[in-house]
Amino acid sequence: MNFESPAIQVTNLTKRFGDFTAVNGVNFEVHRGEIFGFLGPNGSGKTTTIRMMLGLMKPTAGSVEILGMKVDGDTVKIRPRVGYMSQRFSLYNDLTVLQNLNFYGAAYGLSNSELQARIKAALAMAGLEGREKSKTKDLSGGWRQRLALSASILHRPEVLFLDEPTAGVDPLSRRAFWDLLYQLISEGITVFVTTHYMDEAEHCHRLAFIQHGDIIAYGTSAEIKNKMMRGEVLELEPSDAPGAVKVLRAAQASQALHIEEVELYGALVHIVAPNIKKHQSAIERELHNAGIQAGQMSVIEPSLEDVFISAMKK
């Protein structure tokens, strides 16, 4: 990767709507040929930031450079070099796969011979061969997302923006979609992606967390874990996981337990605190008094989801 010249440079980017600040002077850069993850809860400023980066919304202050070109409202030079896939499926459901690709290819200004070659390559990459005559509305969510991705890269952009591209898609389809993204970066494309899925975020080369318009964490997954995690993680497999969370949060609120966080992970419970082992006997006692068996307990490495939740609450 070429880290000397960033694909994207965001400097003091700010957006205000009256008295409300949606994006508050954020700074970050995206290296060429990497997948950069942009994470935050709903309303944190993710989509507003992307819209300003694409020149679709004028910032109140600050600047964005893409491939060395300043995004200032005149994006004629930039648009042919970037691709965008929105969080809502944006293709035409009543058209076939091939008709959608022909339409978007023509919109990008591709000549017919060039367009047909690009469509053939896109169909092969996305595994859509044999589905060319299928109407888009008849495709599953995962296949529709592959089609949308194919349409967004027909003009071979150097930077690709993806706004929650796999929202509502099943885990196997999400995994296949990310395999496609890795194929794209192997070809030199830079990917900027927002997502709510922590397993996807783990696959990004670098990340930024945004909350209330502020960047609160920035770096590789390992760097963010080291910097943002406030304690160790104790994982429990109790006899009643939801009940255990309720009991332990009540003990936390009454200060019977001096712990930082209690979170439910399916049938498991994660408890976060500095020097967590010294709290184990007290945790077992609280659960035992409530008629809940603590089950297997072990100190584990924090997941990115643990860190994200910790960062959002900090």
PLY file of the C-alpha trace (Angstrom):
ply
format ascii 1.0
element vertex 314
property float x
property float y
property float z
element edge 313
property int vertex1
property int vertex2
end_header
0.00 0.00 0.00
1.04 3.56 -0.64
0.67 5.34 2.69
2.44 8.51 1.53
-0.50 9.96 -0.39
-3.87 9.31 1.29
-6.86 8.47 -0.86
-9.05 10.59 1.42
-8.05 13.47 3.68
-10.69 14.95 5.99
-9.70 18.12 7.87
-11.80 19.83 10.57
-14.99 18.79 8.78
-18.04 20.37 10.42
-21.75 20.48 9.69
-24.28 22.49 11.68
-28.04 22.63 11.22
-29.02 25.76 13.11
-27.94 25.21 16.71
-27.40 21.48 16.19
-23.90 20.27 15.31
-24.15 17.00 13.37
-20.43 16.69 12.61
-17.97 18.45 14.89
-14.58 19.22 13.33
-13.59 15.64 12.47
-10.15 14.72 11.16
-9.00 11.45 9.60
-7.32 10.06 6.53
-7.84 6.92 4.49
-4.84 5.16 2.97
-4.87 4.00 -0.61
-5.82 0.36 -1.07
-7.33 -0.19 2.38
-10.77 -0.87 3.79
-11.56 1.92 6.24
-14.47 1.36 8.63
-16.58 4.24 9.93
-18.66 3.17 12.94
-21.20 4.86 15.14
-24.75 4.50 16.45
-27.74 5.87 14.55
-27.67 9.66 14.47
-23.95 9.85 15.22
-23.08 11.71 12.00
-21.93 8.89 9.72
-24.18 9.54 6.72
-23.82 13.33 7.02
-20.04 12.89 6.88
-20.26 10.70 3.78
-22.59 13.18 2.05
-20.08 15.98 2.64
-17.22 13.76 1.46
-19.09 13.10 -1.79
-19.92 16.74 -2.35
-23.65 16.12 -1.89
-23.79 18.43 1.13
-21.79 21.59 1.74
-19.89 21.60 5.04
-20.21 24.46 7.49
-16.43 24.38 7.89
-13.43 22.20 7.07
-12.43 20.39 3.91
-12.25 17.04 2.17
-9.68 15.92 -0.40
-10.19 12.78 -2.47
-7.26 11.52 -4.56
-5.56 14.87 -4.03
-8.56 16.87 -5.32
-10.51 19.17 -3.04
-14.23 18.46 -2.72
-15.69 21.97 -2.94
-19.00 21.57 -4.72
-17.41 21.20 -8.16
-17.08 17.44 -8.25
-16.96 16.96 -12.03
-13.35 15.74 -11.89
-13.87 13.59 -8.82
-17.12 11.78 -9.67
-15.70 9.54 -12.43
-13.09 8.30 -9.96
-15.41 7.37 -7.07
-18.26 4.92 -6.60
-21.11 5.04 -4.09
-23.50 2.42 -2.76
-26.18 3.74 -0.41
-27.66 2.01 2.61
-30.95 1.63 0.72
-31.05 -0.55 -2.36
-31.01 2.02 -5.17
-31.45 -0.03 -8.35
-34.68 -0.62 -10.27
-36.63 -3.63 -9.01
-38.70 -4.02 -12.20
-35.60 -4.27 -14.40
-33.53 -7.39 -14.85
-29.97 -7.71 -13.59
-28.62 -7.03 -17.07
-30.96 -4.09 -17.70
-29.87 -2.43 -14.44
-26.20 -2.83 -15.31
-26.73 -1.50 -18.84
-28.63 1.49 -17.47
-26.01 2.44 -14.89
-23.14 1.78 -17.28
-24.71 4.17 -19.79
-25.21 6.73 -17.01
-21.48 6.52 -16.29
-20.85 7.29 -19.98
-19.34 3.96 -20.93
-19.36 3.10 -24.64
-21.28 -0.01 -25.66
-18.29 -2.26 -26.35
-16.51 -1.13 -23.21
-19.71 -1.41 -21.20
-20.40 -5.01 -22.26
-16.87 -6.02 -21.28
-17.26 -4.31 -17.89
-20.66 -5.94 -17.33
-19.24 -9.37 -18.12
-16.42 -8.82 -15.64
-18.81 -7.49 -12.98
-21.17 -10.45 -13.36
-18.26 -12.87 -12.99
-16.88 -11.06 -9.94
-20.25 -11.00 -8.16
-21.23 -14.55 -9.11
-24.28 -13.25 -10.97
-23.63 -15.20 -14.16
-26.77 -17.08 -15.13
-28.98 -14.52 -13.37
-28.79 -11.84 -16.06
-32.48 -12.20 -16.99
-33.73 -12.37 -13.40
-35.78 -9.41 -12.26
-34.08 -7.56 -9.46
-37.15 -7.80 -7.22
-36.91 -11.59 -7.37
-33.34 -11.67 -6.00
-32.62 -12.28 -2.33
-31.18 -9.44 -0.26
-27.65 -10.77 -0.59
-27.83 -11.04 -4.39
-29.36 -7.56 -4.66
-26.44 -6.15 -2.68
-23.98 -7.90 -4.99
-25.80 -6.37 -7.95
-25.68 -2.91 -6.37
-21.96 -3.32 -5.76
-21.44 -4.44 -9.36
-23.28 -1.35 -10.63
-21.21 0.97 -8.41
-17.89 -0.29 -9.83
-18.73 -0.53 -13.55
-16.73 2.64 -14.21
-13.80 1.23 -12.21
-13.60 3.86 -9.46
-10.44 4.32 -7.43
-12.39 5.01 -4.21
-15.62 3.25 -3.25
-18.02 4.57 -0.58
-20.39 2.02 1.00
-23.03 3.23 3.46
-24.20 0.24 5.55
-24.10 -1.99 2.47
-25.11 -5.23 4.21
-27.89 -3.96 6.48
-30.55 -6.65 6.76
-28.52 -9.25 4.85
-27.98 -12.75 6.28
-24.53 -13.69 7.69
-23.50 -15.96 4.80
-24.36 -13.28 2.24
-22.49 -10.68 4.29
-19.42 -12.91 4.31
-19.63 -13.35 0.53
-20.02 -9.59 0.09
-16.86 -8.95 2.12
-14.98 -11.50 0.04
-15.86 -9.29 -2.94
-14.51 -6.22 -1.12
-11.19 -7.95 -0.51
-11.07 -8.80 -4.19
-11.57 -5.12 -5.00
-8.80 -3.88 -2.73
-6.46 -6.48 -4.25
-7.07 -4.57 -7.48
-6.08 -1.28 -5.82
-9.52 0.13 -5.00
-9.87 1.99 -1.70
-13.04 1.21 0.29
-14.70 3.50 2.84
-17.52 1.64 4.59
-20.00 2.31 7.38
-21.41 -0.68 9.24
-23.21 -1.66 12.43
-21.75 -5.18 12.37
-18.72 -5.61 14.61
-17.61 -8.81 12.84
-17.38 -6.75 9.64
-15.50 -3.98 11.42
-12.89 -6.54 12.52
-12.09 -7.06 8.81
-11.27 -3.38 8.21
-7.63 -2.33 8.06
-8.34 0.79 10.13
-11.38 2.29 11.84
-12.88 5.46 13.24
-15.65 5.58 15.86
-17.95 8.61 15.72
-20.41 9.63 18.43
-22.49 12.82 18.58
-20.45 14.15 15.65
-17.05 13.61 17.31
-14.35 11.09 16.42
-13.75 9.25 19.69
-11.42 6.48 18.43
-9.20 6.11 15.38
-6.66 3.50 14.26
-6.33 -0.23 13.73
-8.59 -2.60 15.63
-5.69 -3.52 17.94
-4.77 0.13 18.55
-8.36 1.04 19.42
-8.69 -1.94 21.75
-5.49 -0.98 23.59
-6.48 2.66 23.90
-10.21 2.54 24.55
-10.82 -0.58 26.67
-11.21 0.45 30.28
-10.77 -2.97 31.87
-10.68 -6.71 31.39
-13.57 -8.86 30.17
-15.00 -11.72 32.19
-17.22 -14.04 30.17
-19.92 -16.04 31.95
-22.17 -18.83 30.73
-24.89 -18.60 33.39
-28.01 -20.73 33.75
-30.15 -17.64 33.04
-28.23 -15.06 31.00
-30.93 -12.31 30.86
-31.62 -12.79 34.56
-27.90 -12.62 35.33
-27.60 -9.30 33.49
-30.52 -7.89 35.48
-29.07 -9.03 38.82
-25.54 -7.80 38.06
-26.71 -4.41 36.79
-28.75 -3.96 39.95
-25.66 -4.83 42.03
-23.65 -2.36 39.95
-26.22 0.39 40.50
-26.25 -0.21 44.27
-22.43 -0.37 44.26
-22.49 -3.86 45.70
-20.31 -4.67 42.68
-17.68 -2.19 41.48
-17.78 -3.12 37.82
-17.86 -0.97 34.68
-20.26 -2.75 32.34
-22.53 -5.78 32.03
-23.67 -6.83 28.55
-25.68 -9.76 27.18
-24.17 -11.75 24.29
-26.75 -14.39 23.45
-26.41 -17.10 26.12
-23.25 -15.42 27.44
-22.66 -12.41 29.67
-19.64 -10.09 29.49
-18.59 -8.14 32.56
-15.95 -5.42 32.30
-13.86 -4.05 35.15
-10.19 -3.39 35.96
-8.55 -6.44 37.54
-11.73 -8.41 36.91
-10.57 -11.58 38.70
-10.88 -9.92 42.10
-14.62 -9.51 41.44
-15.34 -13.13 40.52
-16.34 -14.37 43.96
-18.64 -11.38 44.51
-20.23 -11.94 41.09
-20.84 -15.62 41.89
-22.33 -14.67 45.24
-24.77 -12.15 43.75
-25.94 -14.67 41.17
-26.17 -17.49 43.71
-28.35 -15.33 46.00
-30.68 -14.80 43.02
-30.86 -18.52 42.27
-28.70 -18.29 39.15
-25.69 -20.52 38.52
-22.70 -18.54 37.23
-21.54 -21.44 35.07
-18.21 -21.36 33.31
-16.25 -18.14 33.90
-13.15 -17.04 32.02
-11.21 -13.86 31.34
-11.11 -13.28 27.58
-9.59 -10.86 25.11
-12.06 -8.03 24.46
-13.85 -8.18 21.13
-14.25 -5.05 19.03
-17.91 -5.06 20.10
-16.83 -4.92 23.76
-14.59 -1.96 22.92
-17.26 -0.22 20.85
-19.83 -0.46 23.63
-17.26 0.72 26.16
-16.30 3.67 23.95
-19.92 4.69 23.34
-20.63 4.69 27.10
-17.42 6.46 28.08
0 1
1 2
2 3
3 4
4 5
5 6
6 7
7 8
8 9
9 10
10 11
11 12
12 13
13 14
14 15
15 16
16 17
17 18
18 19
19 20
20 21
21 22
22 23
23 24
24 25
25 26
26 27
27 28
28 29
29 30
30 31
31 32
32 33
33 34
34 35
35 36
36 37
37 38
38 39
39 40
40 41
41 42
42 43
43 44
44 45
45 46
46 47
47 48
48 49
49 50
50 51
51 52
52 53
53 54
54 55
55 56
56 57
57 58
58 59
59 60
60 61
61 62
62 63
63 64
64 65
65 66
66 67
67 68
68 69
69 70
70 71
71 72
72 73
73 74
74 75
75 76
76 77
77 78
78 79
79 80
80 81
81 82
82 83
83 84
84 85
85 86
86 87
87 88
88 89
89 90
90 91
91 92
92 93
93 94
94 95
95 96
96 97
97 98
98 99
99 100
100 101
101 102
102 103
103 104
104 105
105 106
106 107
107 108
108 109
109 110
110 111
111 112
112 113
113 114
114 115
115 116
116 117
117 118
118 119
119 120
120 121
121 122
122 123
123 124
124 125
125 126
126 127
127 128
128 129
129 130
130 131
131 132
132 133
133 134
134 135
135 136
136 137
137 138
138 139
139 140
140 141
141 142
142 143
143 144
144 145
145 146
146 147
147 148
148 149
149 150
150 151
151 152
152 153
153 154
154 155
155 156
156 157
157 158
158 159
159 160
160 161
161 162
162 163
163 164
164 165
165 166
166 167
167 168
168 169
169 170
170 171
171 172
172 173
173 174
174 175
175 176
176 177
177 178
178 179
179 180
180 181
181 182
182 183
183 184
184 185
185 186
186 187
187 188
188 189
189 190
190 191
191 192
192 193
193 194
194 195
195 196
196 197
197 198
198 199
199 200
200 201
201 202
202 203
203 204
204 205
205 206
206 207
207 208
208 209
209 210
210 211
211 212
212 213
213 214
214 215
215 216
216 217
217 218
218 219
219 220
220 221
221 222
222 223
223 224
224 225
225 226
226 227
227 228
228 229
229 230
230 231
231 232
232 233
233 234
234 235
235 236
236 237
237 238
238 239
239 240
240 241
241 242
242 243
243 244
244 245
245 246
246 247
247 248
248 249
249 250
250 251
251 252
252 253
253 254
254 255
255 256
256 257
257 258
258 259
259 260
260 261
261 262
262 263
263 264
264 265
265 266
266 267
267 268
268 269
269 270
270 271
271 272
272 273
273 274
274 275
275 276
276 277
277 278
278 279
279 280
280 281
281 282
282 283
283 284
284 285
285 286
286 287
287 288
288 289
289 290
290 291
291 292
292 293
293 294
294 295
295 296
296 297
297 298
298 299
299 300
300 301
301 302
302 303
303 304
304 305
305 306
306 307
307 308
308 309
309 310
310 311
311 312
312 313
